[in-house]
Amino acid sequence: MTGSALLPRSSGDVARREFARDVLAGLAGQCKAIPSKYLYDEHGSALFERICETPEYYVTRVETGILRDCAPEVAASAGPSCSVIEFGSGAATKTEILLDALATPSAYVCVDVCVEQLAASRARLAKRFPALPITAIAADYMRLEESSLPVFPGGRLGFFPGSTIGNLTPDEVQRFLATTRRVLGHGGMLLIGVDTVKDEAVLNAAYNDAAGVTAAFTINLLRRMNRELDGSFDPDRFRHVAFYNAELQRIEIFVESLIDQVVRVAGRAFTLRAGERIRTEYSYKYRPEQFVATAATVGYAAVGSWMDADELFCVHLLAGV
Ligand SMILES: C[S@@+](CC[C@H](N)C(=O)[O-])C[C@H]1O[C@@H](n2cnc3c(N)ncnc32)[C@H](O)[C@@H]1O
């Protein structure tokens, strides 16, 4: 395959029905929650890019520095001509570091739920790497099958930066890693960025930036439900709440109702009490050895692990054993 292609995996109607189904199920429970992937509509993705630039959100800056340092070693382990499959690619800015280091990558495949972001990243990378076959797949990375991916010469190197693994619960992490083992095939490797356990003040600041960009990102989910699911959420009647739960090693993020109210969405009404929360996101943190042990349970061994001097972030290169 040459050139670049954008492959939608489901029509807009199917995607909207799934969104409605997930929201109704998530609001019906005792502990209300909406899957974090719905934070990333076009505006949510743009807000996430702005989060990456806030002084408090160290993740992007630190991971980029680590990738610059370790990319030659990664390229030596993966081989210069593998194809790169990126899960949750977003703006795909770190991708360029990896593709530059690989010298002659056979192809780049990006997978993301945000179609607009995928199209923009694909267009930018096609300009930057004109000879590289690029395929963008609009899909949920939890549901990929081996047949979802185009076949290119050489082995497959999975890429999952940005601490996106932190959004998954421990069960989902097992499922995601097992899925990547399957879709990356024999000899496949996975380069993954994992946020570390650290000083709570640093973590709490990262998800409560002073400029309020993370709060806007959380509240944008209400606007998305209003637009796409005929919702009646008044964003001024909610606030963003984010804090570190040390026992469970995770940041928990919610929209919190400021008053007793009834909201309508996707044809149903829900009562919210003042102070009641809807969870929108987790961000789990791992000690490097904890993550390596988790990966081992699905048959991955760490070929290399790299951290910054302050141990704020860790990048692991995993290989199937
Ligand atoms: C934390 S951002 C990371 C973006 C980018 N990889 C980075 O390192 O900055 C998570 C990205 O994963 C995408 N995403 C979230 N859940 C997803 C899912 N279930 N399937 C596919 N993409 C998903 C979002 O649209 C977003 O682009």
The ligand as an SDF file (V2000), in Angstrom:
LIG
                    3D

 27 29  0  0  0  0  0  0  0  0999 V2000
   -3.9510   11.1620   26.4950 C   0  0  0  0  0  0  0  0  0  0  0  0
   -4.2560   11.4430   24.7850 S   0  0  0  0  0  0  0  0  0  0  0  0
   -2.6300   11.0710   24.1180 C   0  0  0  0  0  0  0  0  0  0  0  0
   -2.4150   11.6350   22.7530 C   0  0  0  0  0  0  0  0  0  0  0  0
   -1.0150   11.3730   22.1640 C   0  0  0  0  0  0  0  0  0  0  0  0
   -0.7900    9.9400   21.9390 N   0  0  0  0  0  0  0  0  0  0  0  0
    0.0520   11.9010   23.0690 C   0  0  0  0  0  0  0  0  0  0  0  0
    0.9560   11.1460   23.4270 O   0  0  0  0  0  0  0  0  0  0  0  0
    0.0340   13.1050   23.3880 O   0  0  0  0  0  0  0  0  0  0  0  0
   -5.2040   10.0050   24.3810 C   0  0  0  0  0  0  0  0  0  0  0  0
   -5.4960    9.8230   22.8840 C   0  0  0  0  0  0  0  0  0  0  0  0
   -6.1040    8.5210   22.7230 O   0  0  0  0  0  0  0  0  0  0  0  0
   -7.3290    8.6330   22.0060 C   0  0  0  0  0  0  0  0  0  0  0  0
   -8.2190    7.6070   22.5820 N   0  0  0  0  0  0  0  0  0  0  0  0
   -8.7510    7.5770   23.8330 C   0  0  0  0  0  0  0  0  0  0  0  0
   -9.4320    6.4410   24.0290 N   0  0  0  0  0  0  0  0  0  0  0  0
   -9.3460    5.7390   22.8550 C   0  0  0  0  0  0  0  0  0  0  0  0
   -9.8410    4.4740   22.4310 C   0  0  0  0  0  0  0  0  0  0  0  0
  -10.5570    3.7150   23.2510 N   0  0  0  0  0  0  0  0  0  0  0  0
   -9.5440    4.0590   21.1750 N   0  0  0  0  0  0  0  0  0  0  0  0
   -8.8080    4.8340   20.3310 C   0  0  0  0  0  0  0  0  0  0  0  0
   -8.3090    6.0430   20.6750 N   0  0  0  0  0  0  0  0  0  0  0  0
   -8.5670    6.4950   21.9310 C   0  0  0  0  0  0  0  0  0  0  0  0
   -7.7910   10.0600   22.2160 C   0  0  0  0  0  0  0  0  0  0  0  0
   -8.6210   10.4960   21.1570 O   0  0  0  0  0  0  0  0  0  0  0  0
   -6.4580   10.8090   22.2850 C   0  0  0  0  0  0  0  0  0  0  0  0
   -6.0240   11.1950   21.0160 O   0  0  0  0  0  0  0  0  0  0  0  0
  1  2  1  0
  2  3  1  0
  2 10  1  0
  3  4  1  0
  4  5  1  0
  5  6  1  0
  5  7  1  0
  7  8  2  0
  7  9  1  0
 10 11  1  0
 11 12  1  0
 11 26  1  0
 12 13  1  0
 13 14  1  0
 13 24  1  0
 14 15  1  0
 14 23  1  0
 15 16  2  0
 16 17  1  0
 17 18  1  0
 17 23  2  0
 18 19  1  0
 18 20  2  0
 20 21  1  0
 21 22  2  0
 22 23  1  0
 24 25  1  0
 24 26  1  0
 26 27  1  0
M  CHG  2   2   1   9  -1
M  END
$$$$
